């Protein structure tokens, strides 16, 4: 059985340095997670060691994505230069391992038109989609300035992955601060805040009517839908207020794909299958932040209701969405 993992991270040292050099009010404290343990060693490698780890897991193909926070916090010039550099390096890595690697584009989101142009350039290099975040500075990803980007993504068949992002500083201080520095950061990121931010970003894209304007656009959410799948009954009530053509849950089932992000929990799988369909689910490990072994993966796959749903999750859906019907 083929196994395609679609949220597998890598690192660009020049980008890390640029983010660290930002003033504190513009930086991203979650970047410290890249350097915990041996994460950085794994993130920096785009060659033999990564392929060996994939072999040990039983993963046939990784889709590479630049580790958070991407180029989102940077000034326009730096964001463009480092996005282009990241996309060139990712394409080179794919060229060295064409049967094992693919890549998401990194986009300079300070300017929607520039981001759309870079998506088109990266697609020409072989990118299979793009990874963005829910906010650039104070501008949410659903802002009209990004409509050209969504139009380009739909026309090019390039899915947009909305990755979790640290909440704004004021929100961190008000909602997640005051306990202890490490606890505050955990609450604001992997423990809670990251996921609310990503789920809210996707919900805003829907509420803005983006899919009514661009019905072919496809989004991807990690971590079993970033809480959104668990709140669709309530979220559906937004549709009338927003003047949408359909219910929120209808857009989720037709325009949003959900990946596991290494959370190999059968309970989460069962809920996902209750509220969406097997052709919307994708496998990922969130490498190297999560590193399930071959046995962990095999055990989780026994939770699927049938072989067809299992094969869609492990590779079929990713092949259709990112690689084309004949992709390896």
Wavefront OBJ file of the C-alpha trace (Angstrom):
o trace
v 0.000 0.000 0.000
v 1.464 3.363 -1.029
v 1.816 6.064 1.637
v 1.975 9.770 0.743
v 2.618 12.207 3.608
v 1.566 15.754 2.790
v 2.669 17.955 5.734
v 6.366 17.271 6.138
v 8.529 20.231 7.061
v 11.973 21.527 6.187
v 13.970 24.588 7.156
v 15.737 27.437 5.374
v 18.482 28.761 7.719
v 18.483 32.214 6.092
v 14.775 32.520 6.842
v 15.284 31.492 10.463
v 17.949 34.169 10.814
v 15.686 36.797 9.232
v 12.793 35.992 11.572
v 15.057 36.025 14.625
v 16.350 39.456 13.606
v 12.867 40.999 13.654
v 11.771 43.245 16.521
v 10.027 41.329 19.279
v 6.613 42.704 18.367
v 6.922 41.272 14.829
v 8.767 38.049 15.552
v 7.298 34.590 16.019
v 8.126 32.927 19.350
v 7.089 29.507 18.031
v 10.274 29.376 15.969
v 11.988 28.008 19.089
v 10.254 24.675 18.429
v 12.370 24.228 15.297
v 15.467 24.042 17.485
v 14.166 21.734 20.208
v 15.894 18.380 20.490
v 17.163 17.231 17.118
v 14.376 18.911 15.110
v 16.748 21.263 13.312
v 18.966 18.417 12.169
v 15.955 16.784 10.532
v 14.530 20.036 9.171
v 17.794 21.024 7.495
v 18.173 17.743 5.621
v 16.583 17.380 2.209
v 18.615 14.376 1.152
v 19.651 10.903 2.174
v 18.831 11.127 5.886
v 15.273 12.270 5.147
v 14.795 9.491 2.600
v 16.151 6.946 5.097
v 13.650 8.118 7.709
v 10.846 7.830 5.178
v 11.958 4.288 4.407
v 11.880 3.421 8.103
v 8.338 4.795 8.403
v 7.142 3.182 5.208
v 6.419 6.589 3.598
v 6.759 6.541 -0.174
v 6.406 10.278 -0.895
v 6.742 13.397 1.252
v 5.304 16.749 0.215
v 7.754 19.275 1.627
v 6.585 22.452 3.341
v 8.713 25.163 4.880
v 8.494 25.092 8.680
v 6.521 27.838 10.442
v 6.353 30.792 10.349
v 7.278 30.805 6.655
v 7.985 34.266 5.274
v 4.785 35.790 6.751
v 6.447 38.099 9.338
v 8.987 39.662 6.939
v 9.037 42.923 5.012
v 7.968 42.670 1.376
v 11.434 42.575 -0.168
v 12.791 39.945 2.214
v 9.592 37.901 1.931
v 9.842 37.774 -1.844
v 13.556 37.010 -1.958
v 13.375 34.247 0.641
v 10.169 32.778 -0.822
v 11.836 32.515 -4.208
v 14.953 31.016 -2.640
v 12.884 28.475 -0.716
v 10.946 27.469 -3.822
v 14.128 27.083 -5.857
v 15.755 24.918 -3.175
v 12.641 22.778 -2.752
v 12.482 22.234 -6.523
v 16.148 21.210 -6.521
v 15.475 18.684 -3.748
v 12.547 17.241 -5.679
v 14.772 17.039 -8.763
v 17.306 14.960 -6.822
v 14.599 12.588 -5.523
v 11.786 12.817 -8.086
v 10.047 9.628 -7.000
v 10.159 10.447 -3.270
v 9.615 14.187 -2.834
v 7.216 16.905 -3.919
v 6.877 20.429 -2.484
v 4.451 23.141 -1.491
v 5.326 26.659 -2.565
v 6.257 29.340 -0.049
v 4.537 32.641 -0.884
v 5.372 36.305 -0.102
v 1.998 37.219 1.360
v 2.789 40.881 1.963
v 1.333 41.499 -1.519
v -1.456 39.408 -2.997
v -0.501 40.011 -6.630
v 3.142 39.173 -5.945
v 2.058 36.031 -4.090
v -0.065 34.986 -7.067
v 2.863 35.527 -9.424
v 5.179 33.488 -7.219
v 2.607 30.692 -7.016
v 2.547 30.574 -10.804
v 6.358 30.550 -10.969
v 6.609 27.825 -8.323
v 3.991 25.733 -10.116
v 6.212 25.949 -13.180
v 9.031 24.527 -11.058
v 6.820 21.605 -10.054
v 5.188 22.797 -6.815
v 1.947 20.942 -6.082
v 0.263 23.618 -3.967
v 1.166 26.301 -1.448
v 1.326 26.581 2.320
v 0.187 29.880 3.808
v -0.903 31.158 7.197
v -4.071 32.818 8.371
v -2.652 36.272 8.823
v 0.130 38.472 7.454
v 0.716 41.250 9.937
v -2.818 42.381 10.724
v -4.227 41.268 7.361
v -6.270 38.025 7.341
v -5.854 35.629 4.458
v -9.473 36.171 3.373
v -8.834 39.883 2.716
v -9.829 40.973 -0.821
v -6.177 41.724 -1.613
v -5.639 37.943 -1.810
v -8.479 37.259 -4.220
v -6.077 37.207 -7.167
v -4.070 34.550 -5.329
v -7.132 32.374 -4.795
v -8.142 32.867 -8.424
v -4.681 31.793 -9.556
v -4.675 28.786 -7.231
v -8.040 27.652 -8.567
v -6.996 28.131 -12.199
v -3.683 26.337 -11.710
v -5.181 23.498 -9.655
v -2.881 24.394 -6.749
v -4.452 23.604 -3.341
v -3.790 26.080 -0.530
v -2.789 24.618 2.849
v -3.609 26.960 5.760
v -1.101 26.094 8.483
v -1.434 26.996 12.182
v 0.142 30.263 13.258
v 0.850 31.898 16.601
v -1.963 34.278 17.644
v -1.385 38.050 17.547
v 0.657 39.451 20.411
v -2.323 41.168 22.072
v -4.308 37.921 21.990
v -1.373 35.970 23.412
v -1.044 38.405 26.285
v -4.769 38.545 27.053
v -5.929 34.988 26.414
v -2.820 32.867 26.862
v -0.491 34.811 29.143
v 0.096 35.144 32.843
v 0.779 31.548 33.938
v 4.438 30.933 33.159
v 6.431 31.672 29.978
v 6.664 28.094 28.686
v 3.062 27.298 29.656
v 1.849 30.509 28.026
v 3.646 29.618 24.795
v 2.292 26.061 24.854
v -1.264 27.345 25.309
v -0.842 29.849 22.495
v 0.624 27.320 20.078
v 0.421 23.533 19.941
v -1.824 23.188 23.014
v -4.653 25.370 21.725
v -4.085 28.743 20.055
v -2.417 27.572 16.844
v -5.397 25.440 15.958
v -8.076 28.018 16.682
v -6.182 30.477 14.491
v -6.054 28.082 11.520
v -9.659 26.964 11.875
v -10.816 30.580 12.126
v -8.791 31.504 9.036
v -10.517 28.790 7.001
v -13.924 29.785 8.364
v -13.278 33.396 7.362
v -12.323 32.291 3.846
v -15.672 30.533 3.623
v -17.630 33.421 5.183
v -16.032 35.890 2.763
v -17.714 34.010 -0.113
v -14.383 32.896 -1.563
v -15.715 29.559 -2.761
v -18.735 31.165 -4.369
v -16.327 33.231 -6.479
v -13.800 30.407 -6.965
v -15.679 27.102 -6.778
v -12.645 25.103 -7.977
v -10.400 26.358 -5.156
v -9.307 23.668 -2.705
v -8.030 24.249 0.840
v -6.221 21.879 3.182
v -6.392 21.974 6.985
v -4.194 19.969 9.317
v -4.824 18.392 12.714
v -8.150 16.849 11.673
v -9.595 20.171 10.582
v -8.212 22.544 13.228
v -11.323 22.241 15.454
v -13.631 23.310 12.604
v -14.992 19.806 11.970
v -16.219 19.661 15.552
v -18.176 22.915 15.284
v -19.913 22.653 11.936
v -23.413 22.543 13.414
v -22.895 26.012 14.861
v -20.766 27.313 11.988
v -23.563 26.534 9.542
v -25.554 29.391 11.072
v -23.009 31.846 9.624
v -24.120 31.122 6.057
v -27.338 33.135 6.185
v -25.694 36.104 7.881
v -22.887 36.084 5.310
v -25.222 35.673 2.331
v -23.508 32.485 1.181
v -24.880 30.215 -1.506
v -24.540 27.110 0.686
v -24.005 26.016 4.281
v -20.513 26.145 5.769
v -20.518 22.367 6.103
v -21.265 22.037 2.382
v -18.165 24.088 1.510
v -16.109 21.986 3.917
v -17.258 18.799 2.184
v -16.591 20.122 -1.321
v -13.636 22.512 -0.979
v -11.661 21.517 2.136
v -9.375 18.546 2.642
v -8.364 17.332 6.085
v -5.049 15.818 7.101
v -3.993 13.974 10.227
v -0.761 15.868 11.048
v 0.623 12.884 12.935
v -2.396 12.676 15.272
v -3.071 9.005 14.669
v -6.107 8.767 16.899
v -8.974 6.483 15.768
v -11.513 8.630 17.653
v -10.591 11.672 15.557
v -10.789 9.575 12.402
v -14.270 8.316 13.272
v -15.525 11.841 13.855
v -14.010 13.075 10.582
v -15.765 10.281 8.710
v -19.045 11.284 10.366
v -18.930 14.880 9.161
v -17.089 14.632 5.853
v -16.323 11.911 3.304
v -13.354 9.528 2.866
v -12.262 11.295 -0.323
v -11.477 14.412 1.762
v -8.967 12.805 4.155
v -5.175 12.837 3.740
v -2.264 11.261 5.584
v 0.544 13.301 7.116
v 2.968 12.983 10.017
v 3.956 16.650 10.653
v 7.604 15.602 10.345
v 9.832 16.111 12.242
v 7.664 17.496 15.042
v 5.733 14.225 15.116
v 7.506 11.019 14.122
v 5.188 8.016 14.235
v 6.899 4.734 13.454
v 5.893 2.152 10.895
v 4.066 0.125 13.548
v 2.171 3.180 14.823
v 0.994 3.972 11.319
v 0.020 0.383 10.571
v -1.957 0.141 13.813
v -3.862 3.333 13.059
v -4.741 2.210 9.547
v -6.664 -0.761 10.960
v -9.249 1.751 12.256
v -10.584 2.481 8.756
v -13.970 0.971 7.962
v -12.890 -0.628 4.682
v -9.986 -1.036 2.269
v -11.250 1.638 -0.122
v -11.364 4.362 2.549
v -7.958 3.260 3.854
v -6.349 3.434 0.416
v -7.909 6.824 -0.272
v -6.388 8.144 2.956
v -2.932 6.661 2.511
v -2.345 7.738 -1.075
v -5.344 7.864 -3.393
v -6.656 11.260 -2.326
v -3.189 12.853 -2.259
v -2.382 11.428 -5.667
v -5.576 12.895 -7.128
v -5.253 16.275 -5.415
v -1.531 16.941 -5.721
v 0.148 14.532 -8.090
v -2.379 13.856 -10.826
v -3.950 10.488 -11.507
v -0.660 8.979 -12.653
v 1.516 10.501 -9.891
v 3.702 8.142 -7.905
l 1 2 3 4 5 6 7 8 9 10 11 12 13 14 15 16 17 18 19 20 21 22 23 24 25 26 27 28 29 30 31 32 33 34 35 36 37 38 39 40 41 42 43 44 45 46 47 48 49 50 51 52 53 54 55 56 57 58 59 60 61 62 63 64 65 66 67 68 69 70 71 72 73 74 75 76 77 78 79 80 81 82 83 84 85 86 87 88 89 90 91 92 93 94 95 96 97 98 99 100 101 102 103 104 105 106 107 108 109 110 111 112 113 114 115 116 117 118 119 120 121 122 123 124 125 126 127 128 129 130 131 132 133 134 135 136 137 138 139 140 141 142 143 144 145 146 147 148 149 150 151 152 153 154 155 156 157 158 159 160 161 162 163 164 165 166 167 168 169 170 171 172 173 174 175 176 177 178 179 180 181 182 183 184 185 186 187 188 189 190 191 192 193 194 195 196 197 198 199 200 201 202 203 204 205 206 207 208 209 210 211 212 213 214 215 216 217 218 219 220 221 222 223 224 225 226 227 228 229 230 231 232 233 234 235 236 237 238 239 240 241 242 243 244 245 246 247 248 249 250 251 252 253 254 255 256 257 258 259 260 261 262 263 264 265 266 267 268 269 270 271 272 273 274 275 276 277 278 279 280 281 282 283 284 285 286 287 288 289 290 291 292 293 294 295 296 297 298 299 300 301 302 303 304 305 306 307 308 309 310 311 312 313 314 315 316 317 318 319 320 321 322 323 324 325 326 327 328
